[in-house]
Amino acid sequence: MNNDFIPVANPKAQNEALKEKLDEAVKRVFSSGWYILGEEVRLFEKEFADLLGAPFCIGVASGTDALILALKAVGTKPGDEVITVSHSAVATVAAVELAGAIPVFIDIDPSTRCMDPSLLSDLVTEKTKAILPVHIYGQPAPMQEILSIAQDHGLKVVEDCAQAHGAEINGKKVGTFGDAGAFSFYPTKNLGGIGDGGAVITNSAEIAGCIRELREYGWKERFVSSIQGMNSRLDELQAAILRIKLPYLLENNKRRREIGTRYCQAIDRLGIVPPRQIEDTLHAMHLFVVECGNRDEFRHYMEEMGIGTALHYPFPIHLQPAFEGRIRGGTDLSYTESLYERIVSLPMFPELTDMQVGRICNALRKWYGKRRTG
Ligand SMILES: *Cc1c(COP(=O)(O)O)cnc(C)c1O
C-alpha cells in the first residue's frame, strides 16, 4: 500500500477536518465533571430527534443495544418470532436473539436488496411479534408495504437504521415509520462517534419511557428498579462529539450521493451492476455496493490501482457458523445466496476528493477496456 492508497472508509479524515471543534467538545466534557447521561446526551437526543422529525430519541451504548432495547420495548418476549433478513450485519440477528426472540429469515428484493415484502405474509405465525427491516447500505426498505402487512397481522415494526441516518421515503426520514428505529454511531457510519454509540428513535412516549428505564437498570427513579433492565448508556463524550458532527450529516450524505452518481456514470456498461435507483427514496449512500461476476479478479485489479474494496458482507448471516442450519427461513433465501458472492463495496466517504473520485472512475473505465480486449 502506498500513501495514495484510497481506503473504503476513512473516519479519521472527518475527525481531522473537525479537529478544533472536536477538541473543544472533548475539553468541555472533561472539565464538566459529568460523564454519563448529562446535558450533552440530553441535547444530542433532542437535536437528533429534531433532525429526523421524531418526538423521542434515547441514546444508548451501540447500534446492537439500540435494536435489543427497541425490540424489548415494543413488547418482544422470549420465544416470540421476529422476521428479518440474512443479508445484513450479524448485529441485526444477534440483537434479535439477545432480546430473547427467535429470528426468522426472509429473502431480499433484487432491486432494493432489502426485505421482499411480498414474502412476508407467508412467514407470519401466531408466534410472530415483529418485523425488523434493514435499510441496507442506506437504501430505505419499502416501509409502506411492510407497515401495511404489519397492521394486517397486528405486528410491531423495528427499523434497523444503522446504515441509513438521514435516508428518506417521500421526504420522511427512516426510523420514523415503524414503532421504533435503531441507529448506530460506530465510527464509520454516516454519523459516527470516536467510539461506540447508538440511539433509538420513536414516535411513542410509552416506548421511549420504557427504553429510558431499560438502558439504566430498569430505574424509574434513581436507585429504584421498576423493571428488569441493563446498562446501555450513550456517554457524554460521544454525545458531545456527535453534536459537532450532526449539522454536517445531510450535506455529507449529499456528497456521498454525488460520488455515487459519478461511479454510476463510470460503470454505465455491461459487466458491473450499480445499485438501483428506487423512486421516491433518498439513499443515505452509506456503502456503494456493486455486483460483479469476476469479483476476485476485479478486487485484485483495484488493489493494484491503489484503491481499496471490501465485502459487505462476505457471508450472509444464515451461513455463518453461529447460525447455520438452525434458523427458520434459512433454507429459502435464493436471492440472498445468489447475491453475496457478487457484491463488492467501493470507497465511499464524504471526504473523498474530486481527484480521488476521478482516479477511481478512471480505474473502473480501464477495467472495462481490459475486459473487452482481454
Ligand atoms: C453497524 C450495524 C449494526 C450494529 O451497530 P453497532 O453500533 O456496531 O452495534 C446493526 N445493523 C447494521 C445493519 C449495521 O450496519
The ligand as an SDF file (V2000), in Angstrom:
LIG
                    3D

 15 15  0  0  0  0  0  0  0  0999 V2000
  -23.3400   -1.3360   12.3170 C   0  0  0  0  0  0  0  0  0  0  0  0
  -24.6230   -2.0790   12.2310 C   0  0  0  0  0  0  0  0  0  0  0  0
  -25.2910   -2.5580   13.3770 C   0  0  0  0  0  0  0  0  0  0  0  0
  -24.7020   -2.5710   14.7510 C   0  0  0  0  0  0  0  0  0  0  0  0
  -24.2330   -1.3880   15.2410 O   0  0  0  0  0  0  0  0  0  0  0  0
  -23.0950   -1.3860   16.3970 P   0  0  0  0  0  0  0  0  0  0  0  0
  -23.0670    0.0300   16.8280 O   0  0  0  0  0  0  0  0  0  0  0  0
  -21.8290   -1.8570   15.7790 O   0  0  0  0  0  0  0  0  0  0  0  0
  -23.5680   -2.3040   17.4870 O   0  0  0  0  0  0  0  0  0  0  0  0
  -26.5430   -3.1390   13.2080 C   0  0  0  0  0  0  0  0  0  0  0  0
  -27.0980   -3.2790   11.9980 N   0  0  0  0  0  0  0  0  0  0  0  0
  -26.4690   -2.8640   10.8720 C   0  0  0  0  0  0  0  0  0  0  0  0
  -27.1510   -3.0330    9.5630 C   0  0  0  0  0  0  0  0  0  0  0  0
  -25.2130   -2.2720   10.9520 C   0  0  0  0  0  0  0  0  0  0  0  0
  -24.5940   -1.8820    9.8260 O   0  0  0  0  0  0  0  0  0  0  0  0
  1  2  1  0
  2  3  1  0
  2 14  2  0
  3  4  1  0
  3 10  2  0
  4  5  1  0
  5  6  1  0
  6  7  2  0
  6  8  1  0
  6  9  1  0
 10 11  1  0
 11 12  2  0
 12 13  1  0
 12 14  1  0
 14 15  1  0
M  END
$$$$
